[in-house]
Amino acid sequence: MKILEQFGNIPADYAAIEVALEEYRSPKDKVAGLEKQGYLIRIKKGLYVVSPQLQGMTLSKELIANHLYGPSYVSLESALSFYGLIPERVHTTRSITMKRAKRYSTPIGNFDYVKVSEAYYEIGIRQEVVDNRYAYLIATPEKAICDLIITTPCLRLQSEKAVQAYLEEDLRLDFAGLKAIDTDIIRQCMETGMKKTELTQLYKFLSR
């Protein structure tokens, strides 16, 4: 199905796929057939990706996460793992959103979305461009750490020492890989009022 290669590994909605298949008598039946054959993978109702075997590109869970539920950006353990800052392998792609929390289980994997305020959401997001072919939104390392702190229930960090223990023992953060820390991102997060005490202690610790 060469006609589907135009989508690459970028998720496409049903309408776009139907237009691509308009030469067929029944595009709806053709979509169903392609899904049954494994050429199309449905990640939620009305949203598909073309199988890697057909379009020749590896599927990106980060890209899929952005399209599956948005606006959103990849963050938390998923971002820290992407940057190689934590040793654990992450099995669920976790993101931050301004919309209500959501969770998806798909043939590609599990996707989790955590809600924050709009003012907080807009800080510390960067675009990752891959081979000049596609791009997705992901938190900076500093924002990913802030996101973990503000969204982890019952986490109280009342001192720099407590922050250090959390980063070293709980997250097992690789400080050597955390280069050129942008503490201004942490300061902006502090100013939104989200767990201000904890983020202030984080700011002081990382500003040393």
C-alpha positions in Angstrom: 0.0 0.0 0.0 2.4 2.7 -1.3 -0.3 5.3 -1.0 0.0 5.2 2.9 3.7 5.9 2.9 3.0 9.6 2.6 2.0 9.6 6.3 5.3 8.3 7.4 5.2 7.6 11.2 3.0 10.6 11.9 -0.5 9.7 13.3 -3.3 10.4 10.9 -7.0 10.8 11.5 -9.6 8.9 9.7 -10.6 11.8 7.4 -7.0 12.2 6.1 -6.7 8.4 5.4 -10.1 8.4 3.7 -9.0 11.2 1.4 -5.9 9.2 0.5 -8.0 6.2 -0.3 -10.7 8.1 -2.2 -10.0 6.1 -5.4 -11.5 3.0 -3.8 -15.2 2.4 -4.1 -15.6 2.2 -0.3 -12.7 3.9 1.5 -14.4 3.0 4.8 -14.2 -0.7 4.0 -10.6 -0.3 2.7 -9.6 1.3 6.0 -11.1 -1.6 7.9 -9.3 -4.1 5.6 -6.0 -2.4 6.0 -6.4 -2.4 9.8 -7.2 -6.1 9.7 -4.1 -6.8 7.6 -2.0 -4.8 10.1 -1.0 -2.0 7.7 -2.9 0.5 9.8 -2.7 0.5 13.6 -5.6 2.1 15.4 -4.4 4.0 18.5 -7.8 5.4 19.4 -11.1 5.8 17.6 -10.5 7.8 14.5 -6.7 8.0 14.8 -4.2 5.6 13.2 -0.5 5.1 12.4 0.9 3.3 9.4 2.8 0.1 10.4 6.6 0.5 10.4 7.0 -2.5 8.0 5.0 -0.5 5.4 6.4 3.0 5.8 9.9 2.1 6.8 10.2 4.3 9.9 10.3 3.5 13.5 7.2 4.6 15.4 7.9 7.4 17.9 6.0 7.0 21.2 6.7 10.7 22.0 5.2 11.8 18.7 2.2 9.5 19.2 1.7 10.9 22.7 1.5 14.5 21.4 -1.2 13.4 18.8 -3.1 11.0 21.0 -4.3 13.7 23.5 -3.5 17.3 23.4 -2.3 19.9 23.9 0.3 17.9 25.7 4.1 17.5 26.0 6.1 14.4 27.0 7.5 14.8 30.5 8.0 13.2 34.0 10.0 9.9 33.9 9.5 9.6 30.2 11.4 12.9 29.5 14.2 12.1 32.1 14.6 8.7 30.5 14.8 10.3 27.0 17.6 12.5 28.2 19.4 9.6 29.8 19.1 11.1 33.3 17.5 8.1 35.1 18.5 4.5 34.8 15.1 2.9 34.8 13.4 1.9 31.6 10.1 3.6 31.3 7.2 1.4 30.1 4.4 4.1 30.1 4.8 7.3 28.1 3.8 10.1 30.5 2.8 13.6 29.5 1.6 16.8 30.9 -1.7 18.4 29.7 -4.0 21.3 30.6 -7.0 19.1 30.0 -8.3 16.5 32.4 -6.1 13.6 33.3 -6.4 10.7 30.9 -4.9 7.2 30.3 -4.8 5.2 27.1 -3.8 1.6 26.4 -2.9 1.1 22.8 -1.2 -1.6 20.6 1.8 0.7 20.6 2.0 1.0 24.4 0.4 2.8 27.4 0.1 6.6 27.6 -0.6 8.6 30.7 -1.6 12.3 30.9 -1.4 14.4 34.1 -3.2 17.8 34.4 -1.6 21.1 35.5 -2.7 24.7 35.3 -2.4 26.7 32.1 0.1 29.2 33.5 2.4 26.4 34.7 1.9 24.3 31.6 3.5 26.9 29.2 6.9 26.9 30.9 9.9 24.8 29.8 8.6 23.1 26.7 11.0 22.4 23.8 10.5 21.0 20.3 12.6 17.9 19.4 13.1 17.6 15.7 14.1 14.2 14.4 16.0 13.9 11.1 14.1 16.9 9.8 11.1 14.6 9.2 8.9 15.1 12.3 8.9 16.9 15.6 7.3 16.6 19.0 7.0 18.6 22.2 8.9 17.5 25.3 9.8 19.1 28.6 13.3 20.4 29.3 15.1 18.3 31.9 14.5 21.1 34.5 10.7 21.2 33.7 10.5 17.4 33.8 11.9 17.4 37.4 9.5 20.2 38.4 6.6 18.3 36.9 7.5 15.2 38.9 7.7 17.2 42.1 4.4 19.0 41.7 2.4 15.9 40.4 3.6 13.4 42.9 1.0 13.1 45.7 2.2 13.6 49.3 5.7 14.5 48.2 7.1 17.1 50.7 10.6 18.5 50.2 11.1 21.1 52.9 14.9 21.5 52.6 17.7 21.3 50.1 18.8 18.1 51.8 15.4 16.6 51.2 15.6 17.6 47.6 19.0 16.0 47.2 17.8 12.8 48.8 14.8 12.7 46.4 16.9 13.3 43.3 19.7 10.9 44.3 17.8 8.1 46.0 14.3 8.2 44.6 15.0 9.3 41.0 18.6 8.1 40.9 19.3 11.2 38.8 22.5 11.3 36.8 23.8 14.8 37.8 26.8 14.4 35.4 24.3 14.3 32.5 22.4 17.3 33.8 24.6 19.9 32.2 24.0 23.7 31.9 21.0 23.7 34.2 18.6 26.5 33.4 17.4 27.5 36.8 15.3 30.3 35.3 12.8 27.6 34.2 12.5 26.4 37.9 12.1 30.0 39.0 9.3 30.5 36.6 7.6 27.3 37.8 8.0 28.6 41.4 6.2 31.8 40.5 3.1 30.0 39.5 2.6 29.0 43.1 2.6 25.2 42.4 4.3 23.5 45.4 6.3 26.7 45.9 8.2 25.5 48.9 9.4 22.3 47.2 10.4 24.1 44.0 12.1 26.9 46.0 14.3 24.2 47.7 14.9 22.6 44.2 16.0 26.0 42.9 18.3 26.6 45.8 19.9 23.1 45.5 20.4 23.3 41.7 21.7 26.9 41.9 24.7 25.9 44.0 
